[in-house]
């Protein structure tokens, strides 16, 4: 019994080093480069559909409040607090400072 796989042609650009390493891997495995690329894409898509990973940037926000839940204006100025935390600035206590534009 034969399995028919329908594929679509696609052009991609790789860095020279990536192409050299991919060609070497294809030779070692005696497989076409296209097969290796399809396998890599499948693994990537499976990992992405598994849910958030440890490197997800949203996890960096966990604990970024620095204890701000004790302040009363956090909900009104949460966007400023998160922006400060994302840029590595220490969140100030009390009213957020105004930003110059």
TORSE-153111 format. One line per 4 residues: their letters; for each residue z, x, y of N, C-alpha, C, O. Coordinates in Angstrom, 3 decimals, m for minus. Layout:
N
A> Z X Y Z X Y Z X Y Z X Y ~ ...
END
This chain:
101
XXXX> 0.000 0.840 m1.177 0.000 0.000 0.000 0.000 0.889 1.246 0.695 1.905 1.291 ~ m0.771 0.506 2.239 m0.882 1.266 3.471 m0.164 0.543 4.599 m0.109 m0.686 4.638 ~ 0.388 1.335 5.519 1.008 0.776 6.713 0.116 1.104 7.895 m0.227 2.265 8.118 ~ m0.253 0.099 8.640 m1.096 0.293 9.813 m0.203 0.330 11.050 0.573 m0.593 11.298
XXXX> m0.322 1.405 11.819 0.437 1.549 13.051 m0.552 1.570 14.211 m1.454 2.407 14.260 ~ m0.376 0.670 15.110 m1.253 0.620 16.282 m0.602 1.427 17.395 0.551 1.184 17.751 ~ m1.334 2.379 17.941 m0.806 3.226 19.002 m1.695 3.106 20.234 m2.865 2.735 20.141 ~ m1.126 3.421 21.370 m1.869 3.428 22.627 m1.935 4.845 23.157 m0.972 5.606 23.052
XXXX> m3.049 5.186 23.713 m3.231 6.508 24.291 m2.485 6.576 25.622 m2.496 5.626 26.405 ~ m1.831 7.726 25.866 m1.078 7.917 27.095 m1.151 9.381 27.492 m1.091 10.266 26.639 ~ m1.278 9.629 28.762 m1.303 10.998 29.267 0.029 11.300 29.918 0.520 10.521 30.734 ~ 0.621 12.446 29.555 1.880 12.866 30.171 1.742 14.301 30.657 0.890 15.050 30.179
XXXX> 2.577 14.671 31.597 2.587 16.025 32.116 3.901 16.682 31.709 4.982 16.134 31.925 ~ 3.787 17.860 31.120 4.953 18.622 30.703 4.970 19.950 31.441 3.928 20.489 31.814 ~ 6.170 20.461 31.643 6.289 21.817 32.177 5.735 22.777 31.124 5.769 22.484 29.929 ~ 5.233 23.906 31.568 4.616 24.849 30.634 5.584 25.235 29.510 5.190 25.297 28.346
XXXX> 6.828 25.491 29.852 7.814 25.859 28.838 8.041 24.753 27.824 8.232 25.021 26.638 ~ 8.022 23.506 28.290 8.181 22.380 27.371 7.011 22.325 26.393 7.195 22.108 25.196 ~ 5.817 22.524 26.919 4.624 22.467 26.065 4.634 23.590 25.034 4.291 23.365 23.873 ~ 5.024 24.795 25.445 5.075 25.931 24.525 6.081 25.654 23.409 5.788 25.878 22.234
XXXX> 7.261 25.167 23.778 8.295 24.875 22.777 7.869 23.736 21.854 8.143 23.767 20.655 ~ 7.200 22.734 22.415 6.736 21.601 21.614 5.661 22.047 20.626 5.679 21.639 19.465 ~ 4.733 22.875 21.074 3.690 23.409 20.179 4.309 24.220 19.045 3.888 24.099 17.895 ~ 5.298 25.041 19.359 5.954 25.866 18.340 6.669 24.977 17.315 6.614 25.241 16.114
XXXX> 7.337 23.925 17.795 8.026 23.007 16.890 7.026 22.289 15.990 7.271 22.122 14.795 ~ 5.918 21.872 16.553 4.881 21.191 15.773 4.344 22.109 14.671 4.124 21.661 13.546 ~ 4.136 23.371 14.983 3.672 24.323 13.960 4.714 24.494 12.859 4.377 24.486 11.675 ~ 5.992 24.651 13.253 7.056 24.829 12.256 7.170 23.627 11.327 7.406 23.783 10.129
XXXX> 7.003 22.438 11.875 7.140 21.213 11.080 5.819 20.763 10.447 5.793 19.822 9.655 ~ 4.745 21.433 10.797 3.404 21.037 10.314 3.122 19.571 10.652 2.634 18.803 9.823 ~ 3.448 19.206 11.907 3.215 17.850 12.391 2.440 17.929 13.701 2.539 18.922 14.422 ~ 1.679 16.902 14.007 1.000 16.874 15.307 2.017 16.728 16.447 3.070 16.116 16.271
XXXX> 1.698 17.283 17.590 2.555 17.164 18.777 2.782 15.691 19.110 3.889 15.305 19.485 ~ 1.755 14.877 18.977 1.874 13.446 19.292 2.969 12.780 18.451 3.707 11.928 18.946 ~ 3.067 13.176 17.180 4.103 12.598 16.321 5.497 12.991 16.809 6.412 12.169 16.815 ~ 5.651 14.238 17.212 6.945 14.688 17.736 7.311 13.938 19.009 8.468 13.562 19.202
XXXX> 6.335 13.720 19.871 6.585 12.990 21.121 6.983 11.546 20.816 7.915 11.018 21.423 ~ 6.278 10.907 19.877 6.635 9.519 19.517 8.053 9.450 18.957 8.809 8.537 19.290 ~ 8.418 10.415 18.105 9.775 10.441 17.547 10.822 10.646 18.644 11.869 9.999 18.640 ~ 10.531 11.546 19.578 11.480 11.817 20.667 11.645 10.583 21.554 12.759 10.257 21.964
XXXX> 10.546 9.903 21.849 10.610 8.691 22.666 11.417 7.616 21.948 12.224 6.924 22.570 ~ 11.205 7.475 20.656 11.947 6.476 19.883 13.448 6.766 19.903 14.258 5.855 20.073 ~ 13.817 8.039 19.730 15.240 8.414 19.773 15.832 8.145 21.155 16.958 7.658 21.263 ~ 15.088 8.456 22.203 15.561 8.231 23.569 15.780 6.742 23.823 16.811 6.345 24.365
XXXX> 14.816 5.926 23.433 14.934 4.487 23.656 16.071 3.884 22.839 16.759 2.981 23.315 ~ 16.277 4.368 21.624 17.387 3.876 20.800 18.727 4.222 21.451 19.645 3.401 21.452 ~ 18.844 5.429 22.003 20.089 5.839 22.658 20.328 5.020 23.923 21.465 4.642 24.205 ~ 19.294 4.746 24.675 19.427 3.961 25.910 19.834 2.525 25.610 20.619 1.939 26.356
XXXX> 19.320 1.956 24.541 19.639 0.564 24.234 21.025 0.428 23.604 21.535 m0.683 23.460 ~ 21.633 1.550 23.228 22.961 1.518 22.619 24.048 1.206 23.645 25.183 0.920 23.262 ~ 23.734 1.253 24.922 24.715 0.951 25.959 25.000 2.160 26.814 24.367 3.204 26.661 ~ 25.957 2.019 27.718 26.262 3.119 28.636 26.743 4.352 27.879 27.476 4.251 26.895
XXXX> 26.324 5.489 28.347 26.714 6.757 27.749 27.788 7.408 28.611 28.047 6.965 29.730 ~ 28.408 8.454 28.091 29.460 9.145 28.836 28.948 9.699 30.156 29.712 9.813 31.114 ~ 27.672 10.045 30.221 27.131 10.620 31.446 26.711 9.555 32.463 26.141 9.892 33.501 ~ 26.978 8.300 32.188 26.620 7.223 33.101 27.353 7.418 34.424 28.576 7.563 34.439
XXXX> 26.625 7.423 35.521 27.198 7.674 36.840 28.259 6.639 37.222 29.154 6.936 38.013 ~ 28.169 5.445 36.675 29.176 4.432 36.990 30.556 4.840 36.497 31.561 4.470 37.105 ~ 30.623 5.601 35.398 31.919 6.056 34.910 32.575 7.021 35.887 33.798 7.165 35.880 ~ 31.788 7.683 36.724 32.353 8.588 37.713 33.188 7.844 38.746 34.048 8.441 39.393
XXXX> 32.944 6.551 38.906 33.689 5.758 39.884 35.062 5.322 39.367 35.929 4.933 40.149 ~ 35.256 5.387 38.044 36.550 5.005 37.487 37.612 5.964 38.005 37.498 7.177 37.826 ~ 38.621 5.436 38.630 39.692 6.252 39.187 39.354 6.859 40.537 40.161 7.599 41.098 ~ 38.181 6.562 41.065 37.769 7.146 42.347 38.537 6.558 43.517 38.459 7.071 44.633
XXXX> 39.271 5.495 43.271 39.996 4.853 44.367 41.179 5.675 44.846 41.665 5.462 45.957 ~ 41.651 6.603 44.036 42.765 7.454 44.448 44.008 6.666 44.822 44.752 7.085 45.709 ~ 44.255 5.534 44.167 45.440 4.733 44.452 45.238 3.728 45.568 46.215 3.184 46.083 ~ 44.019 3.471 45.949 43.757 2.557 47.063 44.082 1.102 46.746 44.145 0.264 47.646
XXXX> 44.290 0.802 45.455 44.613 m0.582 45.125 45.915 m1.035 45.765 46.211 m2.229 45.806 ~ 46.689 m0.087 46.262 47.954 m0.423 46.921 47.756 m0.784 48.390 48.678 m1.284 49.034 ~ 46.578 m0.538 48.917 46.312 m0.847 50.330 45.754 m2.253 50.463 45.158 m2.784 49.525 ~ 45.946 m2.849 51.617 45.549 m4.240 51.807 44.098 m4.410 52.249 43.551 m5.504 52.110
XXXX> 43.454 m3.364 52.777 42.097 m3.530 53.300 41.013 m3.056 52.340 39.849 m2.962 52.728 ~ 41.367 m2.760 51.112 40.404 m2.197 50.176 39.237 m3.144 49.929 38.085 m2.713 49.955 ~ 39.508 m4.412 49.692 38.411 m5.325 49.380 37.466 m5.492 50.564 36.263 m5.673 50.372 ~ 37.981 m5.435 51.758 37.137 m5.598 52.943 36.281 m4.360 53.217 35.215 m4.463 53.824
XXXX> 36.746 m3.195 52.771 36.043 m1.943 53.072 35.701 m1.155 51.811 35.577 0.069 51.853 ~ 35.551 m1.860 50.688 35.315 m1.171 49.422 34.042 m0.330 49.441 34.009 0.747 48.846 ~ 32.996 m0.802 50.114 31.732 m0.061 50.139 31.908 1.298 50.835 31.308 2.290 50.419 ~ 32.725 1.340 51.885 32.961 2.610 52.575 33.795 3.547 51.704 33.545 4.751 51.659
XXXX> 34.779 2.990 51.019 35.638 3.809 50.158 34.829 4.412 49.011 34.980 5.593 48.699 ~ 33.971 3.606 48.385 33.158 4.109 47.282 32.153 5.152 47.763 31.898 6.134 47.066 ~ 31.585 4.946 48.942 30.648 5.927 49.486 31.349 7.254 49.734 30.806 8.315 49.424 ~ 32.565 7.195 50.297 33.331 8.419 50.519 33.624 9.125 49.192 33.488 10.344 49.080
XXXX> 34.025 8.345 48.198 34.353 8.928 46.890 33.110 9.528 46.236 33.185 10.577 45.598 ~ 31.981 8.867 46.396 30.746 9.366 45.798 30.290 10.665 46.446 29.629 11.480 45.803 ~ 30.633 10.863 47.700 30.252 12.078 48.407 31.345 13.136 48.361 31.253 14.162 49.035 ~ 32.370 12.886 47.572 33.416 13.878 47.375 34.432 13.960 48.495 35.234 14.893 48.529
XXXX> 34.416 13.015 49.405 35.378 13.027 50.499 36.670 12.378 50.037 36.651 11.438 49.242 ~ 37.752 12.862 50.518 39.057 12.276 50.197 39.176 10.977 50.983 39.032 10.967 52.206 ~ 39.433 9.906 50.291 39.578 8.617 50.974 40.805 8.664 51.860 41.881 9.093 51.441 ~ 40.627 8.220 53.079 41.751 8.240 54.017 42.605 6.997 53.829 42.122 5.959 53.377
XXXX> 43.846 7.114 54.171 44.759 5.976 54.080 44.594 5.130 55.334 44.225 5.645 56.390 ~ 44.858 3.863 55.226 44.769 2.978 56.381 43.336 2.564 56.637 42.526 2.483 55.714 ~ 43.033 2.306 57.880 41.702 1.835 58.264 40.675 2.935 58.043 40.948 4.100 58.333 ~ 39.509 2.587 57.538 38.472 3.593 57.354 37.960 4.076 58.702 37.903 3.318 59.670
XXXX> 37.590 5.343 58.748 37.074 5.879 59.997 35.665 5.372 60.241 34.919 5.110 59.297 ~ 35.300 5.234 61.520 33.972 4.753 61.843 32.966 5.887 61.640 33.293 7.065 61.784 ~ 31.768 5.508 61.312 30.732 6.498 61.055 29.763 6.527 62.232 29.383 5.487 62.771 ~ 29.373 7.734 62.618 28.385 7.881 63.685 27.009 7.745 63.047 26.759 8.265 61.960
X> 26.145 7.057 63.719 24.791 6.858 63.176 23.786 7.662 63.944 22.595 7.622 63.632
END
